[in-house]
């Protein structure tokens, strides 16, 4: 029995599903890739042949690929563009790391300011309490 894994392939132009089939090898206890299905009807017909009670194919989206080619990043972007992308990624990483450091420093400053504010507030409350107490003493002495 082949097991078929539905894989969604996305690029700038389209989204399509393909089926990747595997066969279980009991001797090595592994799944071995056996094929790629670009046609949904092939999977459906094999599914019917097995005779499972549940129709697992009813939720499959229509496949929209007629050809599939595996290629390297250099083939897709070209070596020159690939280097440009690597430099751009490196620049973005540096910017991100700088942003993280800036945020950490900002958080530390805010935490320091918050502690200072809490200490000042406590001092003011203590002073307010002392003044109220002194006022009450003065009022009592006046009477």
N, C-alpha and C positions, 0 to 999 in steps of 0.2 A: 504494500500500500504506500502510495506517495502522500506526503503531507504538503499542502500548499499554503504558503504564507503570502498574504496580500500585502504588497508594499506600495505606498504612495510615493510617487516621484514628482517633485516640484522643481520648476525652474522659472525663469522670468516670463515665460510665454504660456505655460500650461500646467495643469495638475492632472496626473493620470495614475491609475492603478495598474500594477502588473502582478502576476502570480509567480512566486519562486517556489519550485517544488523540491522536496527533500525526501530521501528514503532513509529509513532507520537501519543501520548495520548492527546487528546483535553481537557480532564478534568483537567489534571495536567500541560498542556502546556509544556511537556517534550518529549524527544525522549528516548525510552526504547530499550536497546540492546536485540535482539531476536535470533541472531545466528551468527555463523562464517562459511564462505564458503571456503573450501580448493580446490574446483573444479570450475574452470572458467565456464564450460559448464552449471552448475546449475544457475549461475547468468545470463548467456545468455538466457537460456530457460525462466526464469521468466521475463526477459526484453522483450522477444518476446510476452509473454502472456499479458503484460500490453499494448502493441501496440503503443509505443511512435514512433513519426515520425523520430527522430534522433537516430542513432545507437551508443549509448554511449559505447558499449562493444567492438567496433572495435579496440580501442587503448589499450585494456587490454593485458598485457603480459601473456604468459602461466604461470599458477600456477605450482609450483614444489614441493609442500608439500603434503604429504599424512596423516600426523599426526601433531597435534599441542598440546603442553603441557605447561601449565602455572606453573612456579615454582619460588621460592624465590631466592635471590642472594646466601643465605646460601646453598641451594640445588645445585646451579650451581658451586660455588667456594669452598664450605665448610667453616665452621666457622673460621678455622685457616687461610685459605687463604684470607678470607674476612677481617680479622683483619690486615693481612699483607698489603692488598690493602689500607685499611684506613690509616695505618701508612705511606705508600708510597705517598698517596695523600696529607697527612698532610705535609710531607717533601717537596713535590713539591710546595705546597702553600707557605711554609716558604721561599723556594728558590725564588719563583716568587715575593713575597713581598720584599725580599732583593734586587732583581734585580730592582724593581720599585724604591726603595729608592735610590739605586746607580745611576740610571738614573736621578732621580730628582736632586740629588746633582750635577751630571755632568752637567745637564742643567743649574743649578744655577751658577756653576763655569763658564760655557761658556758665560752665559749672563753677568756676572761680567767682564770677560776678554774682551768681545765685547764692553761693555761700556767704559772700560779703554782704549782700542784701539782707539775708536772713539774720546775720550778726547785727547789722545796723538796726533792723526792725526790733530785735530783742532788746538792744540798748535803749531804743526809743520807748518801748513798752515799759521797761524798768524805770526809766526817767519819768514817764507819765504816772506810773504807780507811785513813785516817790513823791511827785508833786501833789497828787491827790491826797496822799497821806498827810503831807505837810499842811495842805489847805484845810483838811479836816481838823488837824491839831490847832491851827490858827482860829478856825471857827469855834471850836470848843473853848479855847482860851478866851476868846472875845465874849462869850456868853457868860 
